[in-house]
């Protein structure tokens, strides 16, 4: 089995799903009728067309695309910015159902005399949903309650002050603080890079690694031995820095073919197969416990688009075919020459 295939097999991607559960507190004695409060709004997830979430951190807007299957049900949700980038399926799963109707814990007041008293003048979040018929619903989340178990909330255009469980709000505000970008849409901290391997036709043609003792980069001896690889020859520092700067900030333009699994994808149509130029970048960093964490970012280069302005790529072993600018792709491609990083 080749080194590249072995490397791919040992890459473990741990995906943490979003826990979309919330606690409905027991009502106080004498208020048992509130135990089965209705949803203070109810929307069908299939009716959602756009979602905008504004928090003190910033704003993120998502829009739905559709497949012509006769049902007009959302197929893939995309970011408005960065444009053309779909959401991470694992993190997005269940979000539209969550937005379909938060269950209130209690109706506090039929009308709101002083919005500032409940933080509604400076909301924790404003969640605006555009529906199939063009109508808009905006939910305003105010300050947390003293026990931080809920948020004061109001549906714009309606007078009632209600409580919404804090977990519900936390899940949605996290979409702004930590956007659900797909795993292939990566960036790197080049200062944490410790090894780079270049493959052509499934064989390593060049490798460089960082020597922790001498604090220098060296060209790896071929065939590769050790993990990370070892060598004694110096590298061209300027060229290596140019490569690391480029590969750390890929110029993705959009997703070309969104796939949820390898079985759905047809990568050969884009010049993406085991013979394509393929690079791995090993990142090492210490966590708070002083343990070194190792991750590997991968990139496969495919064909240019018909107009020559972009290039098809696969990143991080994800099945979605993406596009990068042709200039960036060609810059990375230029390093797939033996000893191109030598002095």
Secondary structure, 3 states (H helix, E strand, C coil): CCHHHHHHHHCCCCCCCCCCCCCCCCCCCCCHHHHHCCECCCCCHHHEEEEEEEECCEEEEEEEEECCCCCCCEEEEEECCCCCCEECHHHHCCHHHHHCCCEEEEEEECCCCCHHHHCCCCCCEEEEEEECCCCEEEEEEEEECCCCCEEEEEECCCCCEEEEEHHHHHHHHHHHHCCCECCCCCCCCHHHEEEEEEEECCEEEEEEEEECCCCEEEECCCCCCCCCCCCCEEECHHHHHHHHHHHHCCCEEEEEECCCCCCCCCHHHHCCCCCCCEEEEEEEEECCCCCEEEEEEEEEEEEECCCCCEEEEEECCCCCEEEEEHHHHHHHHCCCCCCCCEC
